[in-house]
Amino acid sequence: MDPQSRELTATYKIVPPPSTVAPPSLSQETTHRFPITSLPDLESKEDTNSELKRYYTSLRASITDARTTLGEELTAWRDAVGNAELGKEKSVKAEADDEGEEEENAEE
């Protein structure tokens, strides 16, 4: 990769419940690239502070873009999944509680 063309990359893979009806605009596996447009010239000592400020400003903008894009997509996935995942957490907790009760009964 060319050192002058850096980017922030975010990849995710969603495995929704089989009953999920996702909008066609959502993909289960996605990679986004957010360019960091202002890169410091590390070979030049002139105006290093100014270049670093521009670089970090660009980096912050890329991170903001990434958060916005991923937030919107993951919220859409959450909405598409709906309540299908709610039962999973309750059943896991219930099983853990049942095991604790069995151990207490065994000690008595």
TORSETI-217925 format. One record per residue (C-alpha): residue number from 1; residue in one letter; chain; x, y, z negated. Coordinates in pm, 1 decimal. Layout:
BEGIN
- nr_rest_kette_px_py_pz
- NUM_A_A_X_Y_Z
...
This chain:
BEGIN
- nr_rest_kette_px_py_pz
- 1_M_A_0.0_0.0_0.0
- 2_D_A_124.4_344.6_87.7
- 3_P_A_216.7_522.7_-238.3
- 4_Q_A_41.2_834.7_-107.6
- 5_S_A_-294.3_655.6_-72.9
- 6_R_A_-400.0_537.5_-413.5
- 7_E_A_-748.4_453.7_-523.4
- 8_L_A_-951.6_339.3_-817.9
- 9_T_A_-1111.3_1.4_-742.4
- 10_A_A_-1409.3_-148.7_-925.0
- 11_T_A_-1541.0_-498.9_-851.9
- 12_Y_A_-1829.9_-686.0_-1009.0
- 13_K_A_-2025.5_-1004.9_-949.6
- 14_I_A_-2379.9_-1037.8_-1082.0
- 15_V_A_-2539.5_-1377.4_-1145.4
- 16_P_A_-2905.2_-1294.1_-1207.6
- 17_P_A_-3168.4_-1545.7_-1316.3
- 18_P_A_-3316.1_-1739.7_-1021.7
- 19_S_A_-3651.1_-1563.6_-1059.8
- 20_T_A_-3494.7_-1220.2_-996.8
- 21_V_A_-3623.8_-1033.7_-693.9
- 22_A_A_-3356.4_-776.4_-617.4
- 23_P_A_-3397.2_-494.9_-367.8
- 24_P_A_-3210.9_-554.3_-40.3
- 25_S_A_-2990.5_-252.8_-116.7
- 26_L_A_-2825.2_-444.5_-405.1
- 27_S_A_-2549.6_-694.9_-347.0
- 28_Q_A_-2458.0_-957.4_-605.6
- 29_E_A_-2088.4_-912.5_-536.2
- 30_T_A_-1956.5_-563.7_-476.4
- 31_T_A_-1626.1_-379.9_-457.0
- 32_H_A_-1607.0_-3.3_-456.3
- 33_R_A_-1303.2_206.7_-379.3
- 34_F_A_-1271.3_561.2_-505.8
- 35_P_A_-977.5_751.4_-355.6
- 36_I_A_-746.1_956.5_-569.5
- 37_T_A_-686.2_1240.3_-329.6
- 38_S_A_-418.4_1448.3_-497.1
- 39_L_A_-103.0_1252.1_-568.9
- 40_P_A_205.5_1402.0_-731.0
- 41_D_A_525.2_1420.2_-529.6
- 42_L_A_753.5_1256.9_-784.3
- 43_E_A_1066.0_1325.4_-579.3
- 44_S_A_1020.5_1701.8_-597.1
- 45_K_A_1077.5_1871.3_-932.5
- 46_E_A_917.1_2193.9_-810.8
- 47_D_A_575.3_2263.2_-954.4
- 48_T_A_556.0_1920.8_-1121.2
- 49_N_A_307.3_2045.8_-1380.8
- 50_S_A_81.6_2189.3_-1112.7
- 51_E_A_95.0_1868.2_-910.3
- 52_L_A_20.8_1656.1_-1217.1
- 53_K_A_-276.1_1876.7_-1304.4
- 54_R_A_-415.4_1833.2_-951.9
- 55_Y_A_-354.5_1458.1_-973.7
- 56_Y_A_-533.3_1419.2_-1307.4
- 57_T_A_-819.0_1638.2_-1186.1
- 58_S_A_-855.8_1409.2_-883.8
- 59_L_A_-827.5_1099.7_-1104.1
- 60_R_A_-1100.3_1230.4_-1336.4
- 61_A_A_-1323.6_1298.5_-1035.8
- 62_S_A_-1267.8_942.0_-908.7
- 63_I_A_-1350.7_798.8_-1250.9
- 64_T_A_-1667.1_1011.1_-1266.5
- 65_D_A_-1769.8_889.2_-919.8
- 66_A_A_-1704.9_528.6_-1025.9
- 67_R_A_-1909.7_564.7_-1345.7
- 68_T_A_-2197.8_723.0_-1156.5
- 69_T_A_-2202.2_465.3_-876.5
- 70_L_A_-2164.7_163.0_-1105.6
- 71_G_A_-2414.7_304.1_-1353.8
- 72_E_A_-2678.8_348.0_-1084.5
- 73_E_A_-2623.8_0.5_-938.3
- 74_L_A_-2611.4_-181.4_-1271.7
- 75_T_A_-2922.5_2.6_-1389.2
- 76_A_A_-3099.5_-110.2_-1070.0
- 77_W_A_-2988.7_-468.0_-1144.8
- 78_R_A_-3112.9_-438.8_-1502.8
- 79_D_A_-3448.3_-318.7_-1373.0
- 80_A_A_-3460.9_-601.6_-1115.8
- 81_V_A_-3386.3_-865.6_-1379.5
- 82_G_A_-3644.0_-711.0_-1611.2
- 83_N_A_-3734.8_-921.0_-1911.6
- 84_A_A_-3602.4_-1249.7_-1771.0
- 85_E_A_-3291.7_-1233.5_-1990.0
- 86_L_A_-3467.7_-1146.7_-2315.9
- 87_G_A_-3551.2_-1506.6_-2405.9
- 88_K_A_-3186.6_-1614.8_-2382.9
- 89_E_A_-3065.9_-1398.1_-2669.2
- 90_K_A_-3352.2_-1493.9_-2898.0
- 91_S_A_-3306.6_-1867.9_-2841.2
- 92_V_A_-2932.4_-1853.8_-2907.3
- 93_K_A_-2992.5_-1664.5_-3232.1
- 94_A_A_-3269.1_-1905.3_-3333.6
- 95_E_A_-3041.1_-2204.9_-3274.1
- 96_A_A_-2768.2_-2047.4_-3487.6
- 97_D_A_-3019.6_-1981.0_-3767.3
- 98_D_A_-3145.9_-2341.2_-3748.7
- 99_E_A_-2791.2_-2476.3_-3782.1
- 100_G_A_-2732.3_-2258.3_-4088.5
- 101_E_A_-3047.5_-2390.9_-4254.0
- 102_E_A_-2945.7_-2751.5_-4183.1
- 103_E_A_-2605.3_-2695.6_-4347.9
- 104_E_A_-2771.9_-2542.9_-4654.7
- 105_N_A_-3010.2_-2840.3_-4684.9
- 106_A_A_-2720.9_-3086.1_-4654.7
- 107_E_A_-2537.6_-2919.9_-4946.1
- 108_E_A_-2833.3_-2953.9_-5185.0
